[in-house]
Amino acid sequence: MKDLFDLSKFDSYKEDNRREVKKAKGGLPNSLWDSYSAFANCYGGVIILGVKEDKNGGWYTTGLKNAAKLKKDFWDTLNNRKKVSLNLLKDDDVETFSVNDTGDVIMVIWVPAAKREQKPVYINDDLFGGTFRRNWEGDYHCTRLQVKTMLRDQAEETMDMEILDEADMEDLNKDSIRGYRNSHKSFKPGHPFERLDDNEYLRAIGAAGFSKEDKKLHPTAAGMLMFGNEYDIVRYFPEYFLDYRENPDIVIRWTDRLQSSSGEWSGNLFDFYFRIYNKIIKDIKVPFKMQGGFRVDDTPVHRALREALANCIINTDFYGKYGVIIIKEGDKLTLENPGYIRPGKEQMRRGGKSDPRNKSLMKMFNMIDIGEHAGSGVPNIFNVWEDEGWEEPVIEESFDPDRTSLTLKFAKKQAIKTSDKKQAIKTSDKKQAIKTSRNMEKIRKYLQENETAKTSDIAKLLTLSVSRTRAVLSEMKDVEALGTNRTRIYRLRRK
């Protein structure tokens, strides 16, 4: 968190999805609490008071009148449960700094990301009206659907563990169950579950459970999603939708499409997984390899694709909008699912922490040798792509509605030619030289009219940071500096 703000790098910062600046001239701005909620409900961030953004996106200090009082007011408000639902901060998460160039005091507030079980963090004692999220454009109100998703995700028991009292065991697709059991038997021959009848087997793997209401066996949400028929699944998950599109030619809309709502197949997750997996691997080149007298057709790329497809399904919010969409397009595969990333994008990329949205579904896939237990699946995908020399996979997260996508390209990284690099540097240097020359002319004209000026005056004139302004002034042989530090002024050098 602390690497989000470093005073020595002040002049290089701009607002983004992790940084926010506010003037706070008249006290704590109301929008401060919107940003607090937004950062807490996303990846965390830093709020800086006493700073304003110029028209070019750069920052300059405006200072704080009474930093000590402002700090006290901040802590008093943060601990007021009628204003803020949860205080996530420690004492050292709020600091004041004096900016040397101007002497202005600023206050820096580091807001950590809330844990899953702490979300949503909201303000004004208003759960649905006071919950915010953060994107590149700033803070925005969460929809009721987003708030409900965060509330569901608080529980240790995931959504797919719920027993569907109104569903009957006969609603599940017998062919899908048989296919799953055969896959399990192939992977684990002689497993104790082999001897169980279907109902006992489904209960053992988490696809069924006894209801507290009628004490009878019913499908769980995971069981219905994995083995149900689409027309039954949508009774419990109205937004449920699975869609595969294959479009290698932009002239044709798609050459192959498979939808859960077509009525031509079961439409459940188990059948979708294997139908889609066989489609996305058909163009994967398999090196000739023998083991124990048999050809080995499974490669790290195959395993990575299985992981990617399972990860997409396991982390889907089946109450979310627009469903699971898999698009195979030329040398690119995109897997997109409803739901934000529960452990966060950075943690997902780093691995080591497994926090699936659907634990029962993960268990079922694991039992047939699909997916990872320890949160190492996504890092493994990145490693395989690196070993192949392909472009790095791209993870993207969007909100309103919450969606996550993973893009995998089967294309070699493009090496940048040294000559292209040099040309880019030359072009950039030329543009910078022209801009600097124009700024110098502005400075000369300003000093002719005003005789002397402070660094901050010239910085505002040029809409540059103070440090960049000093760098421009240092290159001007016809300008001299008088005084030191805060009293320093500049004038045209006298002949």
C-alpha positions as a printed Julia matrix, in Angstrom:
495×3 Matrix{Float64}:
   0.0     0.0     0.0
   2.71    2.5     0.95
   4.22    2.34   -2.53
   1.13    4.13   -3.88
   2.52    7.46   -2.72
   6.09    8.68   -2.34
   6.63   12.38   -1.71
   9.79   12.39   -3.82
   7.73   11.23   -6.84
   4.94   13.77   -6.29
   5.43   15.51   -9.62
   5.06   12.31  -11.63
   1.66   11.26  -10.23
  -1.78   11.58  -11.77
  -5.19   10.43  -10.54
  -6.07    6.85  -11.42
  -8.02    3.95   -9.94
  -5.69    3.9    -6.89
  -5.03    7.63   -6.27
  -7.36   10.56   -5.57
  -6.57   14.21   -4.69
  -8.83   16.8    -3.06
  -8.28   20.49   -2.16
  -9.94   20.33    1.29
  -9.62   24.13    1.66
 -12.81   24.47    3.66
 -12.43   21.28    5.73
 -13.09   17.62    4.93
 -14.91   17.38    1.58
 -17.99   15.17    1.48
 -16.59   13.35   -1.55
 -13.74   12.08    0.65
 -16.08    9.44    2.07
 -17.24    8.34   -1.38
 -13.58    7.68   -2.22
 -12.98    5.88    1.1
 -15.87    3.5     0.38
 -14.79    3.07   -3.26
 -11.17    2.19   -2.44
 -12.22   -0.15    0.39
 -14.6    -2.05   -1.9
 -11.96   -2.43   -4.66
  -8.18   -2.76   -4.33
  -7.44    0.0    -1.83
  -5.91    3.36   -2.66
  -4.55    6.65   -1.4
  -6.46    9.92   -0.84
  -4.36   13.1    -0.67
  -5.83   16.29    0.83
  -4.41   19.72    0.04
  -3.71   18.9    -3.61
  -5.52   19.87   -6.83
  -5.37   18.44  -10.32
  -4.56   20.81  -13.2
  -6.14   20.65  -16.66
  -3.35   18.36  -17.9
  -3.87   15.87  -15.09
  -0.77   16.9   -13.1
  -0.9    17.79   -9.42
  -0.05   20.97   -7.52
  -0.39   21.69   -3.82
  -3.02   24.04   -2.39
  -2.13   23.33    1.23
  -4.26   22.85    4.34
  -5.19   25.66    6.72
  -5.2    23.6     9.91
  -3.88   20.09    9.31
  -4.08   19.05   12.99
  -7.78   19.92   13.22
  -8.48   18.29    9.86
  -6.81   15.09   11.02
  -8.86   15.04   14.24
 -12.08   15.66   12.29
 -11.17   12.81    9.95
 -10.67   10.27   12.75
 -13.83   11.43   14.57
 -15.92   10.98   11.41
 -14.29    7.68   10.47
 -15.25    6.22   13.86
 -18.85    7.45   13.58
 -20.88    4.42   12.46
 -23.7     6.66   11.24
 -21.25    8.09    8.71
 -18.92    5.17    7.87
 -19.86    1.52    8.3
 -16.32    0.31    9.08
 -12.97    1.83   10.07
 -10.25   -0.07    8.22
  -7.39    2.28    9.1
  -4.53    2.14   11.63
  -2.86    5.21   13.14
   0.01    5.23   10.65
  -2.39    5.1     7.68
  -2.87    8.88    7.98
   0.2    11.12    7.65
   0.96   14.8     7.0
   3.83   16.04    4.86
   5.35   19.42    4.13
   6.14   19.89    0.44
   9.57   21.54    0.28
   9.04   23.56   -2.88
   6.01   25.42   -1.56
   5.97   24.76    2.17
   2.36   23.57    1.77
   1.11   20.87    4.15
  -0.74   17.92    2.67
  -2.46   14.96    4.34
  -2.12   11.45    2.92
  -4.69    8.75    3.76
  -3.88    5.15    2.84
  -7.11    3.12    2.49
  -6.62   -0.68    2.42
  -8.91   -3.02    0.5
 -11.56   -4.51    2.75
 -11.6    -8.26    3.21
 -14.34  -10.19    1.46
 -16.23  -10.73    4.72
 -16.09   -6.96    5.48
 -17.63   -5.8     2.22
 -19.59   -3.77    1.39
 -18.11   -0.73    3.15
 -20.73    2.03    2.88
 -21.42    5.56    4.15
 -24.3     7.61    5.59
 -25.87    4.5     7.18
 -27.24    3.63    3.73
 -26.28    0.16    2.49
 -27.71    0.45   -1.02
 -27.31    4.19   -1.52
 -23.93    4.66    0.15
 -21.81    1.87   -1.33
 -19.2     2.94   -3.89
 -16.65    1.3    -6.19
 -13.66    2.75   -8.05
 -12.8     2.82  -11.73
 -10.49    4.96  -13.85
 -13.09    7.72  -14.1
 -13.52    8.01  -10.33
 -16.0     6.83   -7.71
 -19.43    5.51   -8.68
 -22.48    4.24   -6.83
 -22.84    0.47   -6.73
 -26.04   -1.01   -8.09
 -28.28   -3.12   -5.86
 -27.05   -6.21   -7.73
 -23.41   -5.37   -6.92
 -24.22   -4.8    -3.25
 -26.12   -8.1    -3.06
 -23.15   -9.87   -4.67
 -20.81   -8.53   -1.98
 -23.25   -9.61    0.72
 -23.41  -13.14   -0.73
 -19.63  -13.3    -0.94
 -19.29  -12.56    2.8
 -20.27  -16.1     3.73
 -17.75  -18.9     4.13
 -20.3   -21.29    2.64
 -20.44  -20.39   -1.01
 -23.62  -19.88   -2.99
 -23.41  -23.24   -4.74
 -23.68  -25.13   -1.43
 -27.32  -24.11   -0.98
 -29.82  -26.98   -0.97
 -32.67  -26.34   -3.44
 -35.7   -27.5    -1.47
 -38.06  -27.13   -4.43
 -35.92  -29.24   -6.78
 -36.19  -33.02   -7.05
 -33.38  -35.46   -7.65
 -35.22  -36.59  -10.79
 -34.66  -33.12  -12.27
 -30.97  -33.92  -12.8
 -29.81  -35.23  -16.18
 -28.97  -38.95  -15.95
 -26.66  -38.91  -18.97
 -24.59  -36.07  -17.48
 -24.29  -37.91  -14.17
 -23.21  -41.07  -15.97
 -20.61  -39.15  -17.97
 -19.21  -37.56  -14.82
 -19.01  -40.88  -12.99
 -17.14  -42.44  -15.93
 -14.65  -39.56  -15.91
 -14.14  -39.98  -12.16
 -13.67  -43.73  -12.55
 -11.07  -43.22  -15.29
  -9.13  -40.77  -13.17
  -9.46  -42.67   -9.87
 -10.14  -46.36  -10.57
 -11.23  -48.22   -7.46
 -12.36  -45.06   -5.63
 -14.72  -45.87   -2.69
 -17.49  -43.72   -4.25
 -17.75  -46.19   -7.16
 -19.9   -48.53   -5.04
 -22.5   -45.85   -4.21
 -25.78  -45.52   -6.06
 -26.4   -42.25   -7.9
 -28.15  -40.43   -5.06
 -25.53  -41.41   -2.48
 -22.79  -40.54   -4.96
 -24.23  -37.08   -5.64
 -24.5   -36.4    -1.94
 -20.87  -37.5    -1.43
 -19.52  -35.09   -4.06
 -21.64  -32.13   -2.87
 -24.26  -32.23   -5.63
 -27.1   -33.11   -3.24
 -28.02  -32.7     0.43
 -30.79  -33.31    2.92
 -33.23  -30.44    3.37
 -33.9   -29.06    6.86
 -37.5   -28.53    5.8
 -38.68  -31.97    4.66
 -35.59  -34.06    5.61
 -35.45  -35.38    2.03
 -32.57  -35.41   -0.45
 -32.56  -32.52   -2.92
 -30.01  -31.18   -5.42
 -27.68  -28.44   -4.23
 -27.16  -25.36   -6.38
 -23.87  -26.92   -7.54
 -25.62  -30.18   -8.43
 -28.28  -28.35  -10.44
 -25.7   -26.23  -12.28
 -23.46  -29.21  -13.02
 -26.04  -31.86  -13.91
 -29.4   -30.13  -14.39
 -31.19  -29.3   -17.62
 -31.1   -25.67  -18.72
 -34.88  -25.23  -18.43
 -34.65  -26.27  -14.74
 -31.43  -24.36  -13.99
 -32.93  -20.99  -15.04
 -35.74  -21.44  -12.49
 -33.14  -20.95   -9.78
 -30.64  -18.79  -11.69
 -32.64  -16.57  -14.08
 -29.49  -14.98  -15.57
 -27.84  -18.37  -16.29
 -26.41  -18.47  -19.81
 -23.48  -20.26  -21.45
 -22.25  -19.16  -24.86
 -19.37  -20.35  -27.06
 -18.56  -18.53  -30.3
 -15.97  -19.42  -32.88
 -15.18  -16.67  -35.32
 -11.92  -17.06  -37.26
 -13.08  -14.74  -40.06
 -14.37  -11.23  -39.4
 -16.52  -11.38  -42.56
 -18.58  -14.25  -41.12
 -20.44  -13.52  -37.89
 -19.42  -16.89  -36.42
 -18.61  -20.3   -37.83
 -19.58  -22.32  -34.76
 -21.79  -21.44  -31.8
 -23.0   -23.38  -28.8
 -25.58  -21.91  -26.39
 -27.07  -23.37  -23.24
 -30.54  -22.15  -24.27
 -30.64  -23.89  -27.66
 -32.61  -26.89  -26.39
 -30.4   -29.22  -28.44
 -28.4   -30.46  -25.44
 -28.62  -30.39  -21.63
 -27.17  -26.87  -21.25
 -25.47  -27.76  -17.93
 -21.89  -26.98  -16.86
 -20.52  -30.52  -17.13
 -21.59  -31.0   -20.74
 -20.6   -27.43  -21.65
 -17.1   -27.89  -20.26
 -16.26  -30.99  -22.32
 -17.96  -29.78  -25.49
 -16.07  -26.49  -25.36
 -12.75  -27.99  -24.28
 -12.72  -30.27  -27.32
 -13.39  -27.26  -29.57
 -10.66  -25.0   -28.16
  -7.91  -27.66  -28.3
  -8.53  -28.87  -31.85
  -5.94  -26.46  -33.3
  -3.29  -27.06  -30.61
  -0.21  -28.67  -32.1
   0.78  -31.76  -30.14
   4.46  -32.82  -30.26
   5.05  -36.51  -30.89
   5.94  -38.15  -27.57
   5.86  -41.77  -26.37
   5.48  -42.98  -22.81
   5.09  -46.64  -21.81
   4.49  -47.6   -25.41
   1.64  -45.12  -25.89
   1.59  -41.73  -27.53
   1.16  -38.84  -25.04
  -1.28  -36.27  -26.4
  -1.48  -34.12  -23.28
   0.81  -31.08  -23.11
   1.27  -28.18  -20.64
  -0.82  -26.06  -23.01
  -3.71  -28.56  -22.81
  -3.51  -28.56  -19.01
  -3.39  -24.75  -18.93
  -6.5   -24.52  -21.13
  -8.36  -26.97  -18.87
  -7.4   -24.81  -15.9
  -8.48  -21.61  -17.63
 -11.88  -23.03  -18.61
 -12.53  -24.53  -15.15
 -11.38  -21.33  -13.43
 -13.84  -19.33  -15.51
 -16.76  -21.57  -14.5
 -15.77  -22.01  -10.84
 -15.55  -18.24  -10.27
 -18.75  -17.3   -12.06
 -21.45  -15.41  -10.2
 -24.45  -17.26  -11.6
 -26.76  -14.46  -10.43
 -24.7   -11.99  -12.5
 -25.67  -10.65  -15.92
 -24.76  -11.79  -19.44
 -23.51  -15.25  -18.49
 -20.32  -17.11  -19.41
 -18.99  -16.19  -22.85
 -16.11  -18.04  -24.53
 -14.87  -16.63  -27.85
 -12.31  -18.34  -30.07
 -11.1   -15.9   -32.67
  -8.11  -16.65  -34.88
  -5.11  -17.03  -32.58
  -6.93  -15.65  -29.55
  -9.19  -17.19  -26.88
 -11.23  -15.02  -24.52
 -13.0   -16.44  -21.45
 -15.43  -14.07  -19.75
 -17.64  -14.61  -16.72
 -19.97  -12.6   -14.45
 -18.44  -11.59  -11.1
 -15.5    -9.59   -9.8
 -12.29  -11.35   -8.73
 -12.79  -12.26   -5.08
  -9.11  -12.26   -3.99
  -8.3    -9.3    -6.29
  -6.54   -9.23   -9.65
  -3.01   -8.94   -8.2
  -3.53  -11.88   -5.83
  -5.09  -13.95   -8.62
  -2.05  -13.32  -10.81
   0.38  -14.02   -7.96
  -1.41  -17.18   -6.76
  -1.02  -19.03   -3.49
  -4.46  -18.13   -2.18
  -7.54  -20.03   -3.3
 -10.86  -18.26   -2.77
 -13.32  -19.69   -5.32
 -16.81  -18.28   -5.63
 -18.21  -21.83   -5.93
 -16.4   -24.3    -3.67
 -18.62  -27.28   -4.44
 -18.15  -26.85   -8.18
 -14.39  -26.64   -7.64
 -14.49  -29.9    -5.67
 -16.42  -31.63   -8.45
 -13.97  -30.52  -11.13
 -11.01  -31.47   -8.93
 -12.4   -34.99   -8.53
 -12.08  -35.55  -12.28
  -8.59  -34.02  -12.43
  -9.6   -30.55  -13.57
  -8.48  -27.41  -11.73
  -6.08  -26.59   -8.91
  -6.65  -26.56   -5.14
  -4.02  -24.1    -3.99
  -4.64  -21.04   -6.14
  -1.75  -21.91   -8.46
  -3.86  -22.36  -11.6
  -3.62  -18.83  -13.02
   0.15  -18.45  -12.35
   0.64  -21.82  -14.08
  -1.2   -20.51  -17.14
   1.13  -17.48  -17.26
   4.17  -19.75  -16.86
   3.08  -22.02  -19.72
   2.51  -19.05  -22.01
   5.94  -17.67  -21.12
   7.57  -21.05  -21.82
   5.88  -21.13  -25.23
   7.14  -17.62  -26.0
   3.56  -16.39  -26.47
   2.2   -12.98  -25.56
   1.42  -12.68  -21.86
  -2.21  -13.48  -20.93
  -4.36  -10.48  -20.03
  -6.71  -10.4   -17.03
  -9.33   -7.66  -17.09
 -11.99   -6.73  -14.58
 -14.94   -4.44  -15.26
 -17.74   -3.24  -13.02
 -21.42   -2.36  -13.43
 -22.04   -5.14  -14.24
 -19.17   -7.03  -12.6
 -17.3    -9.16  -15.13
 -13.9   -10.84  -15.37
 -12.12  -11.84  -18.57
  -8.96  -13.77  -19.4
  -7.47  -13.37  -22.89
  -5.02  -15.98  -24.16
  -3.12  -15.36  -27.4
  -1.41  -18.2   -29.26
   1.06  -15.82  -30.89
   4.76  -15.24  -30.38
   5.84  -12.05  -28.66
   6.78   -9.35  -31.12
  10.36   -8.21  -30.6
  10.79   -4.47  -30.96
  13.54   -3.65  -33.42
  16.43   -1.6   -32.04
  16.01    0.85  -34.93
  12.32    1.33  -34.04
  13.26    2.02  -30.41
  15.84    4.59  -31.47
  13.37    6.25  -33.82
  10.74    6.43  -31.08
  13.27    8.01  -28.71
  14.35   10.52  -31.38
  10.75   11.5   -32.12
   9.97   11.87  -28.4
  13.12   13.95  -27.82
  12.27   16.22  -30.74
   8.75   16.85  -29.46
  10.06   17.56  -25.96
  12.67   20.0   -27.31
  10.01   21.95  -29.22
   7.77   22.09  -26.15
  10.65   23.23  -23.91
  11.61   25.97  -26.37
   8.05   27.29  -26.39
   7.94   27.27  -22.58
  11.2    29.25  -22.43
   9.71   31.92  -24.68
   6.67   32.13  -22.37
   8.97   32.56  -19.36
  10.99   35.35  -21.02
   7.85   37.25  -21.95
   6.42   36.82  -18.44
   9.62   38.09  -16.78
   9.78   41.07  -19.15
   6.28   42.06  -18.03
   6.64   41.24  -14.29
  10.42   41.58  -13.72
  10.53   38.76  -11.12
   8.54   35.61  -10.39
   8.49   32.64   -8.0
   8.81   29.05   -9.19
   5.17   28.38   -8.36
   4.04   31.41  -10.43
   5.91   30.17  -13.48
   4.69   26.59  -12.91
   1.07   27.78  -13.02
   1.78   29.81  -16.13
   3.16   26.75  -17.92
   0.79   24.24  -16.21
   3.85   22.18  -15.27
   4.95   20.66  -11.98
   7.3    22.74   -9.82
  10.21   20.33  -10.33
   9.79   20.31  -14.13
   9.59   24.12  -14.11
  12.86   24.32  -12.18
  14.47   22.02  -14.75
  13.38   24.3   -17.61
  14.65   27.39  -15.76
  18.03   25.75  -15.12
  18.55   25.41  -18.88
  17.95   29.12  -19.53
  21.27   30.97  -19.56
  19.51   34.37  -19.73
  17.6    33.78  -16.46
  19.11   34.03  -12.98
  17.88   32.92   -9.55
  17.91   35.16   -6.47
  17.53   33.83   -2.9
  17.17   30.23   -1.7
  14.4    27.7    -1.08
  11.07   29.39   -0.31
  12.35   32.93   -0.99
  13.84   32.09   -4.4
  12.75   34.28   -7.31
  13.8    34.46  -10.94
  14.53   37.35  -13.28
  16.09   37.96  -16.65
  19.86   38.14  -16.34
  21.08   41.7   -16.61
  23.65   42.46  -19.29
